[in-house]
Amino acid sequence: SAFRAYKGTEVSIKDPLTQSKILLVLILSMIFLKETVTVNRILGTLIIFLGICLLLWHPERKFSRLSDPGIRWTFLAAFLVSIVTVVDKYALNFFKPGFYVFVVYFFPSIILFLFLGKRVNQVKHLIKHRFLAVLFATILSAAVYYFTILAFSVEDVTLVYPLVQLGTLFTVIGGIIFLKEREHLWQKIIAAFLVVIGSILVGS
């Protein structure tokens, strides 16, 4: 669903919009992990909501963007990510961070390999023409996940997770500069900063 969201929604809109997962992580962590909630975390959550509403508000179409497939896939991805985050934190009660990351990456890789089927030629073509990009993306993805899990092992999810989302600012800037996503520029920038500020408050 995350890949469908990227395909159907501009990056500079999609990435801040996924910050709705912070709200879900906050709620699920309270319910299942028994983590405490401070005033700053509640205030930060409200600011994140404000940022998300600003992203959904379209000057020409108002809230009709809720009907866009990319928006729906984005919210579904956010929901699934929030569940995975809580599961990750809970699993660290039984596994060391390094071993847990290995398991999380290894077994899905085996399963995906079994269903490779007719996509072998596509994979070969991708490796042949985009090997460095694939390798770089894989290494970065694994590194981000490992350090996130390492942080989860020593702090509450409701403290660590919002701070991880500060990459939103760089994603929005990248979408504007490199992908030329300039429509409603100030709306995107203001909304992105609201989400980042909210994330900082939640994590303070």
ZICORFEN-V542923 format. One record per helix or strand of 2 or more residues. SS is the DSSP state (A for helix, B for strand). FROM is the first residue (numbers start at 0). LEN is the number of residues. If there is no record, write none. Layout:
ss:SS from:FROM len:LEN
ss:SS from:FROM len:LEN
//
This chain:
ss:A from:1 len:7
ss:A from:10 len:7
ss:A from:19 len:14
ss:A from:38 len:18
ss:A from:62 len:5
ss:A from:68 len:23
ss:A from:96 len:18
ss:A from:116 len:36
ss:A from:156 len:8
ss:A from:166 len:12
ss:A from:184 len:19
//
